[in-house]
């Protein structure tokens, strides 16, 4: 019989920090959407642990993920969550200036012969799948010297002034695994939704007092729906999921509608045209997938909803929820999104509440792992990935 995870997997700050390194620094993670930065110089930032990333678009239209750390004295370059750079990125401390690809353009007061080419901003991997921006932090960190003082040579104290260190060369990044290896067959399976054509209609950011894994587990089962989600239960039958066999990279499946229901909204009525690429079967269901570690993808007949998970502590997760619509619908003078947004905001808050109650219960010293039912395969398969990663770290 499969059982839930031990208490420390949810309550131990040291375990949490190591787990974030294992899951979020060795995989592609979803940072947001490309349409959030449509023009050259537009940017948004993402924070994970002590790392902050700037995701921006250069003059050629290419996207870049740059570590938010000046190469001069380490100052954070940008503190705003989103905005626009006018052609370049400038450190507020000593005016070191970079282009939108991260190349150092100006370094005031440096000695003659200083080579700007050797001090670009550190870069993370950055790829786009159907409008979703994915970043990979592990490559840049793996290329750095081991340990915080790895660049220091010689004795700590000496009567002679130390020789100036040799200028480091540009960081050589290890080859990244392709994003396609992590997504497997999902791009083909979800191509009909044409997500790259959709545009943001609404965004809500939630601060949930629960471990990120509890959010993943809650998303991947509907056995709780009759108890917690009366509005959702009117639209889906809680035992109606058609799940794919889970993989090491993702899990999920589809759920059909009850009779007379057209979409997930407050009354089940569809007020927008179907997304143009869908066939009859796809118009009669919602597809729910978790792409590990942080993207919850919900594909509806008339819109797409995404949740991206950003762990903040062992018992706290920031969740960015967005609703994406076809631009033709957004341009209509009578366009409505409130029916879908209100429905899912209510459902989200019900989920966040029970996730926080789960965290509170697991915090108890009397908590012991409990048995999963046969209908919770997606959950224990995810737990097995977590256990396997923890064993690899050990």
C-alpha positions as a Markdown table, in Angstrom:
| # | Residue | x | y | z |
|---|---|---|---|---|
| 1 | Unk | 0.0 | 0.0 | 0.0 |
| 2 | Unk | 1.3 | 3.4 | -0.9 |
| 3 | Unk | 1.5 | 6.0 | 1.8 |
| 4 | Unk | 2.0 | 9.8 | 2.1 |
| 5 | Unk | 5.4 | 11.4 | 2.7 |
| 6 | Unk | 7.1 | 11.6 | 6.1 |
| 7 | Unk | 6.6 | 14.8 | 8.1 |
| 8 | Unk | 10.0 | 16.2 | 7.5 |
| 9 | Unk | 9.3 | 16.4 | 3.8 |
| 10 | Unk | 6.9 | 19.3 | 4.6 |
| 11 | Unk | 8.2 | 20.8 | 7.8 |
| 12 | Unk | 12.0 | 20.7 | 7.8 |
| 13 | Unk | 13.6 | 24.0 | 6.6 |
| 14 | Unk | 16.9 | 22.3 | 5.7 |
| 15 | Unk | 15.1 | 19.5 | 3.8 |
| 16 | Unk | 13.1 | 22.2 | 2.0 |
| 17 | Unk | 16.2 | 24.1 | 0.9 |
| 18 | Unk | 17.9 | 21.0 | -0.5 |
| 19 | Unk | 14.6 | 19.9 | -2.2 |
| 20 | Unk | 14.3 | 23.3 | -4.0 |
| 21 | Unk | 17.8 | 22.8 | -5.2 |
| 22 | Unk | 17.0 | 19.3 | -6.5 |
| 23 | Unk | 13.7 | 20.2 | -8.2 |
| 24 | Unk | 14.0 | 23.8 | -9.3 |
| 25 | Unk | 17.6 | 24.1 | -10.1 |
| 26 | Unk | 18.0 | 20.9 | -12.2 |
| 27 | Unk | 14.8 | 21.2 | -14.3 |
| 28 | Unk | 13.2 | 23.7 | -16.7 |
| 29 | Unk | 10.8 | 25.8 | -14.7 |
| 30 | Unk | 8.0 | 27.9 | -16.1 |
| 31 | Unk | 8.7 | 31.6 | -15.5 |
| 32 | Unk | 5.7 | 33.2 | -17.2 |
| 33 | Unk | 4.4 | 34.1 | -20.7 |
| 34 | Unk | 6.2 | 35.6 | -23.6 |
| 35 | Unk | 3.3 | 38.1 | -24.3 |
| 36 | Unk | 4.1 | 39.7 | -20.9 |
| 37 | Unk | 7.2 | 41.3 | -22.6 |
| 38 | Unk | 6.1 | 42.1 | -26.1 |
| 39 | Unk | 8.6 | 44.9 | -26.9 |
| 40 | Unk | 12.4 | 45.1 | -26.8 |
| 41 | Unk | 13.4 | 46.2 | -23.3 |
| 42 | Unk | 10.3 | 44.9 | -21.6 |
| 43 | Unk | 11.1 | 42.7 | -18.6 |
| 44 | Unk | 9.8 | 40.8 | -15.6 |
| 45 | Unk | 11.6 | 39.3 | -12.7 |
| 46 | Unk | 11.3 | 36.0 | -10.9 |
| 47 | Unk | 12.8 | 35.1 | -7.5 |
| 48 | Unk | 13.6 | 31.6 | -6.3 |
| 49 | Unk | 15.5 | 31.2 | -3.0 |
| 50 | Unk | 18.3 | 33.7 | -3.1 |
| 51 | Unk | 18.3 | 33.9 | -6.9 |
| 52 | Unk | 16.6 | 36.6 | -8.8 |
| 53 | Unk | 16.3 | 36.5 | -12.6 |
| 54 | Unk | 15.5 | 39.2 | -15.2 |
| 55 | Unk | 13.6 | 37.9 | -18.2 |
| 56 | Unk | 13.8 | 40.4 | -21.0 |
| 57 | Unk | 13.5 | 40.7 | -24.8 |
| 58 | Unk | 16.3 | 42.2 | -26.9 |
| 59 | Unk | 16.1 | 44.2 | -30.1 |
| 60 | Unk | 16.0 | 41.1 | -32.3 |
| 61 | Unk | 13.0 | 39.7 | -30.4 |
| 62 | Unk | 14.9 | 37.0 | -28.6 |
| 63 | Unk | 14.2 | 36.4 | -24.9 |
| 64 | Unk | 17.0 | 36.1 | -22.3 |
| 65 | Unk | 17.0 | 35.1 | -18.6 |
| 66 | Unk | 19.8 | 37.1 | -16.8 |
| 67 | Unk | 20.8 | 36.7 | -13.2 |
| 68 | Unk | 19.9 | 40.0 | -11.4 |
| 69 | Unk | 23.4 | 40.5 | -10.1 |
| 70 | Unk | 25.9 | 43.2 | -11.2 |
| 71 | Unk | 29.3 | 41.8 | -12.1 |
| 72 | Unk | 31.0 | 44.7 | -10.3 |
| 73 | Unk | 30.1 | 44.3 | -6.6 |
| 74 | Unk | 27.1 | 42.1 | -6.7 |
| 75 | Unk | 24.4 | 44.7 | -6.4 |
| 76 | Unk | 20.9 | 43.6 | -7.5 |
| 77 | Unk | 20.2 | 45.5 | -10.7 |
| 78 | Unk | 16.5 | 45.6 | -10.7 |
| 79 | Unk | 14.0 | 45.5 | -7.8 |
| 80 | Unk | 10.7 | 46.0 | -9.7 |
| 81 | Unk | 8.6 | 42.9 | -10.6 |
| 82 | Unk | 8.2 | 44.2 | -14.2 |
| 83 | Unk | 8.9 | 47.2 | -16.3 |
| 84 | Unk | 10.8 | 48.5 | -19.4 |
| 85 | Unk | 14.6 | 49.1 | -20.0 |
| 86 | Unk | 15.5 | 51.8 | -22.4 |
| 87 | Unk | 18.0 | 49.9 | -24.6 |
| 88 | Unk | 20.2 | 48.8 | -21.7 |
| 89 | Unk | 20.3 | 47.6 | -18.1 |
| 90 | Unk | 22.2 | 49.9 | -15.6 |
| 91 | Unk | 23.3 | 49.1 | -12.1 |
| 92 | Unk | 22.0 | 51.8 | -9.7 |
| 93 | Unk | 25.2 | 51.7 | -7.6 |
| 94 | Unk | 28.2 | 52.5 | -9.9 |
| 95 | Unk | 26.5 | 52.7 | -13.4 |
| 96 | Unk | 27.9 | 49.5 | -14.8 |
| 97 | Unk | 25.8 | 49.1 | -17.9 |
| 98 | Unk | 24.7 | 46.1 | -19.9 |
| 99 | Unk | 22.9 | 45.5 | -23.1 |
| 100 | Unk | 19.7 | 43.5 | -23.2 |
| 101 | Unk | 21.6 | 40.3 | -23.9 |
| 102 | Unk | 23.7 | 40.9 | -20.8 |
| 103 | Unk | 27.0 | 42.1 | -22.4 |
| 104 | Unk | 28.9 | 44.7 | -20.4 |
| 105 | Unk | 28.9 | 48.0 | -22.3 |
| 106 | Unk | 30.3 | 50.4 | -19.7 |
| 107 | Unk | 32.3 | 50.1 | -16.4 |
| 108 | Unk | 33.3 | 53.6 | -15.2 |
| 109 | Unk | 36.6 | 54.1 | -13.4 |
| 110 | Unk | 38.1 | 50.8 | -14.2 |
| 111 | Unk | 41.8 | 50.6 | -15.1 |
| 112 | Unk | 43.1 | 50.9 | -18.7 |
| 113 | Unk | 43.1 | 47.5 | -20.2 |
| 114 | Unk | 40.1 | 46.3 | -18.3 |
| 115 | Unk | 38.2 | 43.8 | -20.6 |
| 116 | Unk | 34.5 | 44.3 | -20.6 |
| 117 | Unk | 33.9 | 41.2 | -22.6 |
| 118 | Unk | 34.9 | 39.1 | -19.6 |
| 119 | Unk | 32.2 | 40.4 | -17.3 |
| 120 | Unk | 28.8 | 39.8 | -18.9 |
| 121 | Unk | 25.8 | 39.1 | -16.7 |
| 122 | Unk | 25.4 | 35.5 | -15.8 |
| 123 | Unk | 22.8 | 33.8 | -17.9 |
| 124 | Unk | 20.2 | 31.1 | -17.3 |
| 125 | Unk | 18.8 | 28.9 | -20.0 |
| 126 | Unk | 15.7 | 30.4 | -21.6 |
| 127 | Unk | 13.3 | 28.7 | -24.1 |
| 128 | Unk | 9.7 | 29.3 | -25.1 |
| 129 | Unk | 7.1 | 26.6 | -25.7 |
| 130 | Unk | 3.8 | 27.8 | -27.2 |
| 131 | Unk | 4.0 | 31.1 | -25.4 |
| 132 | Unk | 5.2 | 29.8 | -22.1 |
| 133 | Unk | 8.7 | 31.0 | -21.0 |
| 134 | Unk | 10.9 | 28.3 | -19.3 |
| 135 | Unk | 14.2 | 29.0 | -17.6 |
| 136 | Unk | 16.9 | 26.7 | -16.4 |
| 137 | Unk | 19.1 | 28.0 | -13.5 |
| 138 | Unk | 21.3 | 25.0 | -13.0 |
| 139 | Unk | 23.7 | 25.6 | -15.9 |
| 140 | Unk | 25.0 | 29.0 | -14.8 |
| 141 | Unk | 25.4 | 27.9 | -11.2 |
| 142 | Unk | 27.2 | 24.7 | -12.2 |
| 143 | Unk | 29.7 | 26.8 | -14.2 |
| 144 | Unk | 30.7 | 28.8 | -11.1 |
| 145 | Unk | 33.7 | 27.9 | -8.9 |
| 146 | Unk | 32.8 | 25.5 | -6.1 |
| 147 | Unk | 32.2 | 27.2 | -2.7 |
| 148 | Unk | 31.8 | 30.8 | -1.8 |
| 149 | Unk | 35.6 | 31.4 | -1.5 |
| 150 | Unk | 36.7 | 29.2 | -4.4 |
| 151 | Unk | 38.3 | 32.2 | -6.1 |
| 152 | Unk | 40.5 | 33.0 | -3.1 |
| 153 | Unk | 44.1 | 31.8 | -3.3 |
| 154 | Unk | 47.0 | 31.8 | -0.8 |
| 155 | Unk | 46.9 | 32.4 | 2.9 |
| 156 | Unk | 44.2 | 34.5 | 4.5 |
| 157 | Unk | 46.7 | 36.8 | 6.2 |
| 158 | Unk | 50.1 | 38.0 | 4.9 |
| 159 | Unk | 52.5 | 40.9 | 5.4 |
| 160 | Unk | 52.7 | 41.3 | 1.6 |
| 161 | Unk | 49.9 | 42.7 | -0.4 |
| 162 | Unk | 48.3 | 39.9 | -2.5 |
| 163 | Unk | 48.9 | 39.9 | -6.2 |
| 164 | Unk | 45.8 | 41.0 | -8.1 |
| 165 | Unk | 43.8 | 38.0 | -9.3 |
| 166 | Unk | 43.8 | 37.1 | -12.9 |
| 167 | Unk | 40.7 | 38.4 | -14.8 |
| 168 | Unk | 38.2 | 35.5 | -15.1 |
| 169 | Unk | 37.1 | 34.5 | -18.6 |
| 170 | Unk | 33.5 | 34.5 | -19.6 |
| 171 | Unk | 31.6 | 31.7 | -17.9 |
| 172 | Unk | 31.4 | 28.5 | -19.9 |
| 173 | Unk | 27.9 | 27.0 | -19.4 |
| 174 | Unk | 27.5 | 23.3 | -19.5 |
| 175 | Unk | 25.2 | 22.0 | -22.2 |
| 176 | Unk | 21.5 | 22.1 | -21.1 |
| 177 | Unk | 19.0 | 19.3 | -21.6 |
| 178 | Unk | 16.5 | 20.4 | -24.2 |
| 179 | Unk | 13.2 | 21.6 | -22.9 |
| 180 | Unk | 11.6 | 19.1 | -25.3 |
| 181 | Unk | 13.1 | 16.2 | -23.3 |
| 182 | Unk | 11.2 | 17.4 | -20.3 |
| 183 | Unk | 8.0 | 18.1 | -22.1 |
| 184 | Unk | 8.1 | 14.8 | -24.0 |
| 185 | Unk | 4.9 | 14.5 | -26.1 |
| 186 | Unk | 3.0 | 17.4 | -24.6 |
| 187 | Unk | 3.6 | 20.0 | -27.3 |
| 188 | Unk | 2.0 | 17.8 | -29.9 |
| 189 | Unk | -0.8 | 16.7 | -27.5 |
| 190 | Unk | -1.7 | 20.3 | -26.7 |
| 191 | Unk | -1.1 | 21.9 | -30.1 |
| 192 | Unk | -4.8 | 22.4 | -30.8 |
| 193 | Unk | -5.1 | 25.0 | -28.0 |
| 194 | Unk | -2.6 | 27.2 | -29.9 |
| 195 | Unk | -1.5 | 28.7 | -26.6 |
| 196 | Unk | 1.1 | 30.9 | -28.2 |
| 197 | Unk | -1.7 | 32.9 | -29.8 |
| 198 | Unk | -3.5 | 33.6 | -26.5 |
| 199 | Unk | -3.1 | 36.8 | -24.5 |
| 200 | Unk | -3.4 | 37.6 | -20.8 |
| 201 | Unk | -6.8 | 38.5 | -19.6 |
| 202 | Unk | -6.4 | 38.5 | -15.8 |
| 203 | Unk | -3.8 | 37.7 | -13.2 |
| 204 | Unk | -4.1 | 37.0 | -9.4 |
| 205 | Unk | -1.2 | 36.3 | -7.1 |
| 206 | Unk | -1.8 | 34.2 | -4.0 |
| 207 | Unk | 0.3 | 33.8 | -0.9 |
| 208 | Unk | -0.5 | 30.3 | 0.5 |
| 209 | Unk | 0.8 | 29.1 | 3.8 |
| 210 | Unk | 1.6 | 25.6 | 2.6 |
| 211 | Unk | 4.5 | 23.6 | 1.2 |
| 212 | Unk | 4.6 | 23.6 | -2.6 |
| 213 | Unk | 4.1 | 19.9 | -2.8 |
| 214 | Unk | 0.7 | 20.1 | -1.1 |
| 215 | Unk | -0.4 | 22.4 | -3.9 |
| 216 | Unk | 0.7 | 19.9 | -6.5 |
| 217 | Unk | -1.1 | 17.0 | -4.7 |
| 218 | Unk | -4.3 | 18.9 | -4.2 |
| 219 | Unk | -4.4 | 19.9 | -7.9 |
| 220 | Unk | -4.1 | 16.3 | -9.1 |
| 221 | Unk | -7.1 | 14.8 | -7.4 |
| 222 | Unk | -10.8 | 15.6 | -7.3 |
| 223 | Unk | -11.9 | 13.2 | -4.5 |
| 224 | Unk | -12.2 | 16.3 | -2.3 |
| 225 | Unk | -14.4 | 18.2 | -4.8 |
| 226 | Unk | -17.9 | 17.2 | -3.4 |
| 227 | Unk | -16.8 | 18.4 | 0.0 |
| 228 | Unk | -14.9 | 21.6 | -0.8 |
| 229 | Unk | -16.0 | 22.7 | -4.3 |
| 230 | Unk | -19.8 | 22.8 | -4.5 |
| 231 | Unk | -19.6 | 25.1 | -7.6 |
| 232 | Unk | -17.1 | 22.9 | -9.4 |
| 233 | Unk | -19.0 | 19.7 | -8.5 |
| 234 | Unk | -22.0 | 21.0 | -10.4 |
| 235 | Unk | -19.9 | 21.2 | -13.6 |
| 236 | Unk | -17.6 | 18.1 | -13.3 |
| 237 | Unk | -18.3 | 14.7 | -11.8 |
| 238 | Unk | -15.6 | 14.1 | -9.3 |
| 239 | Unk | -14.9 | 10.5 | -10.5 |
| 240 | Unk | -14.9 | 11.5 | -14.1 |
| 241 | Unk | -11.2 | 12.0 | -14.7 |
| 242 | Unk | -9.5 | 10.2 | -17.6 |
| 243 | Unk | -5.9 | 10.2 | -16.5 |
| 244 | Unk | -2.8 | 9.4 | -18.5 |
| 245 | Unk | -0.2 | 7.1 | -16.9 |
| 246 | Unk | 2.0 | 9.5 | -14.9 |
| 247 | Unk | 5.6 | 10.1 | -15.9 |
| 248 | Unk | 8.7 | 11.5 | -14.2 |
| 249 | Unk | 8.1 | 14.9 | -15.9 |
| 250 | Unk | 4.4 | 15.4 | -15.7 |
| 251 | Unk | 1.0 | 13.9 | -14.8 |
| 252 | Unk | -2.6 | 14.7 | -15.6 |
| 253 | Unk | -5.6 | 13.9 | -17.6 |
| 254 | Unk | -9.0 | 15.3 | -18.8 |
| 255 | Unk | -12.5 | 15.7 | -17.2 |
| 256 | Unk | -15.7 | 15.9 | -19.2 |
| 257 | Unk | -18.6 | 18.2 | -18.4 |
| 258 | Unk | -22.0 | 17.3 | -16.8 |
| 259 | Unk | -25.0 | 17.5 | -19.1 |
| 260 | Unk | -25.7 | 21.1 | -20.2 |
| 261 | Unk | -22.3 | 22.5 | -19.1 |
| 262 | Unk | -20.2 | 24.3 | -21.7 |
| 263 | Unk | -17.2 | 25.5 | -19.8 |
| 264 | Unk | -15.9 | 26.1 | -16.3 |
| 265 | Unk | -17.7 | 29.3 | -15.2 |
| 266 | Unk | -20.0 | 30.4 | -12.4 |
| 267 | Unk | -23.0 | 28.9 | -14.2 |
| 268 | Unk | -21.4 | 26.6 | -16.8 |
| 269 | Unk | -22.4 | 28.8 | -19.7 |
| 270 | Unk | -19.8 | 29.6 | -22.3 |
| 271 | Unk | -19.7 | 33.4 | -23.1 |
| 272 | Unk | -16.7 | 33.2 | -25.5 |
| 273 | Unk | -16.2 | 31.4 | -28.8 |
| 274 | Unk | -14.4 | 28.1 | -28.7 |
| 275 | Unk | -10.6 | 28.3 | -29.2 |
| 276 | Unk | -10.3 | 27.9 | -32.9 |
| 277 | Unk | -8.1 | 24.8 | -33.1 |
| 278 | Unk | -10.3 | 22.5 | -31.0 |
| 279 | Unk | -12.2 | 19.4 | -32.3 |
| 280 | Unk | -15.6 | 18.3 | -30.9 |
| 281 | Unk | -14.1 | 16.1 | -28.2 |
| 282 | Unk | -11.8 | 18.8 | -27.0 |
| 283 | Unk | -14.7 | 21.3 | -26.8 |
| 284 | Unk | -16.4 | 19.0 | -24.3 |
| 285 | Unk | -13.7 | 18.6 | -21.7 |
| 286 | Unk | -11.0 | 20.4 | -19.6 |
| 287 | Unk | -7.4 | 19.1 | -19.6 |
| 288 | Unk | -5.5 | 19.4 | -16.3 |
| 289 | Unk | -1.8 | 18.7 | -16.2 |
| 290 | Unk | 1.1 | 19.3 | -13.8 |
| 291 | Unk | 4.4 | 19.9 | -15.6 |
| 292 | Unk | 7.0 | 19.4 | -12.9 |
| 293 | Unk | 8.0 | 21.2 | -10.9 |
| 294 | Unk | 5.9 | 24.4 | -11.0 |
| 295 | Unk | 3.4 | 24.6 | -13.9 |
| 296 | Unk | -0.3 | 23.7 | -13.4 |
| 297 | Unk | -1.9 | 23.9 | -16.9 |
| 298 | Unk | -5.7 | 23.9 | -17.3 |
| 299 | Unk | -6.9 | 23.8 | -20.9 |
| 300 | Unk | -10.5 | 24.8 | -21.4 |
| 301 | Unk | -12.7 | 25.0 | -24.5 |
| 302 | Unk | -12.6 | 28.8 | -24.5 |
| 303 | Unk | -9.6 | 29.8 | -22.4 |
| 304 | Unk | -6.4 | 28.5 | -20.8 |
| 305 | Unk | -5.6 | 28.9 | -17.1 |
| 306 | Unk | -2.1 | 28.6 | -15.6 |
| 307 | Unk | -0.7 | 28.4 | -12.1 |
| 308 | Unk | 3.0 | 28.8 | -11.5 |
| 309 | Unk | 4.3 | 27.8 | -8.1 |
| 310 | Unk | 7.1 | 29.7 | -6.4 |
| 311 | Unk | 8.3 | 28.2 | -3.1 |
| 312 | Unk | 9.1 | 30.8 | -0.5 |
| 313 | Unk | 9.6 | 28.6 | 2.6 |
| 314 | Unk | 8.9 | 25.1 | 3.7 |
| 315 | Unk | 5.4 | 26.2 | 4.6 |
| 316 | Unk | 4.8 | 29.0 | 2.1 |
| 317 | Unk | 4.2 | 29.1 | -1.6 |
| 318 | Unk | 3.5 | 32.1 | -3.9 |
| 319 | Unk | 1.1 | 31.1 | -6.7 |
| 320 | Unk | 0.6 | 33.2 | -9.9 |
| 321 | Unk | -2.7 | 32.4 | -11.5 |
| 322 | Unk | -3.4 | 33.7 | -15.0 |
| 323 | Unk | -6.3 | 33.5 | -17.4 |
| 324 | Unk | -5.4 | 33.6 | -21.1 |
| 325 | Unk | -7.9 | 34.3 | -23.9 |
| 326 | Unk | -7.9 | 34.5 | -27.7 |
| 327 | Unk | -7.1 | 38.1 | -28.8 |
| 328 | Unk | -10.2 | 38.2 | -31.0 |
| 329 | Unk | -12.3 | 37.6 | -27.9 |
| 330 | Unk | -10.4 | 40.2 | -25.8 |
| 331 | Unk | -11.0 | 42.8 | -28.6 |
| 332 | Unk | -14.8 | 42.4 | -28.4 |
| 333 | Unk | -16.6 | 45.3 | -26.8 |
| 334 | Unk | -18.8 | 42.8 | -24.9 |
| 335 | Unk | -15.9 | 40.5 | -23.8 |
| 336 | Unk | -16.4 | 38.9 | -20.4 |
| 337 | Unk | -13.9 | 37.2 | -18.2 |
| 338 | Unk | -15.4 | 37.6 | -14.8 |
| 339 | Unk | -17.5 | 34.4 | -15.1 |
| 340 | Unk | -14.4 | 32.3 | -15.4 |
| 341 | Unk | -12.2 | 34.4 | -13.1 |
| 342 | Unk | -14.7 | 34.5 | -10.3 |
| 343 | Unk | -15.3 | 30.7 | -10.6 |
| 344 | Unk | -11.7 | 29.8 | -10.4 |
| 345 | Unk | -10.8 | 32.4 | -7.8 |
| 346 | Unk | -13.4 | 30.9 | -5.5 |
| 347 | Unk | -12.2 | 27.4 | -6.3 |
| 348 | Unk | -8.5 | 28.5 | -5.8 |
| 349 | Unk | -9.2 | 29.9 | -2.4 |
| 350 | Unk | -11.0 | 26.8 | -1.3 |
| 351 | Unk | -8.0 | 24.8 | -2.4 |
| 352 | Unk | -5.5 | 27.1 | -0.7 |
| 353 | Unk | -7.5 | 26.9 | 2.5 |
| 354 | Unk | -7.5 | 23.1 | 2.6 |
| 355 | Unk | -3.8 | 23.0 | 1.6 |
| 356 | Unk | -3.1 | 25.3 | 4.6 |
| 357 | Unk | -5.1 | 23.0 | 6.8 |
| 358 | Unk | -3.0 | 20.0 | 5.5 |
| 359 | Unk | 0.2 | 21.9 | 6.3 |
| 360 | Unk | -1.1 | 22.7 | 9.8 |
| 361 | Unk | -2.0 | 19.1 | 10.5 |
| 362 | Unk | 1.3 | 17.7 | 9.1 |
| 363 | Unk | 3.2 | 20.1 | 11.4 |
| 364 | Unk | 1.9 | 18.1 | 14.4 |
| 365 | Unk | 4.4 | 15.7 | 15.9 |
| 366 | Unk | 1.7 | 13.0 | 16.0 |
| 367 | Unk | 1.4 | 13.0 | 12.2 |
| 368 | Unk | 2.3 | 9.8 | 10.5 |
| 369 | Unk | 2.2 | 8.9 | 6.8 |
| 370 | Unk | -1.3 | 7.7 | 5.8 |
| 371 | Unk | -2.5 | 5.3 | 3.1 |
| 372 | Unk | -3.4 | 6.4 | -0.4 |
| 373 | Unk | -6.5 | 5.1 | -2.1 |
| 374 | Unk | -6.4 | 3.3 | -5.4 |
| 375 | Unk | -7.8 | 6.5 | -7.0 |
| 376 | Unk | -4.8 | 8.6 | -5.9 |
| 377 | Unk | -2.3 | 7.2 | -8.3 |
| 378 | Unk | -1.1 | 10.6 | -9.6 |
| 379 | Unk | -0.4 | 11.6 | -6.0 |
| 380 | Unk | 1.7 | 8.7 | -4.9 |
| 381 | Unk | 3.5 | 8.7 | -8.3 |
| 382 | Unk | 4.6 | 12.3 | -7.5 |
| 383 | Unk | 5.6 | 11.3 | -4.0 |
| 384 | Unk | 7.8 | 8.5 | -5.5 |
| 385 | Unk | 9.6 | 11.1 | -7.6 |
| 386 | Unk | 10.1 | 13.2 | -4.4 |
| 387 | Unk | 11.4 | 10.2 | -2.5 |
| 388 | Unk | 13.7 | 9.3 | -5.3 |
| 389 | Unk | 15.2 | 12.8 | -5.6 |
| 390 | Unk | 15.7 | 12.9 | -1.8 |
| 391 | Unk | 17.5 | 9.5 | -1.9 |
| 392 | Unk | 19.8 | 10.8 | -4.7 |
| 393 | Unk | 20.7 | 13.8 | -2.7 |
| 394 | Unk | 21.5 | 11.7 | 0.4 |
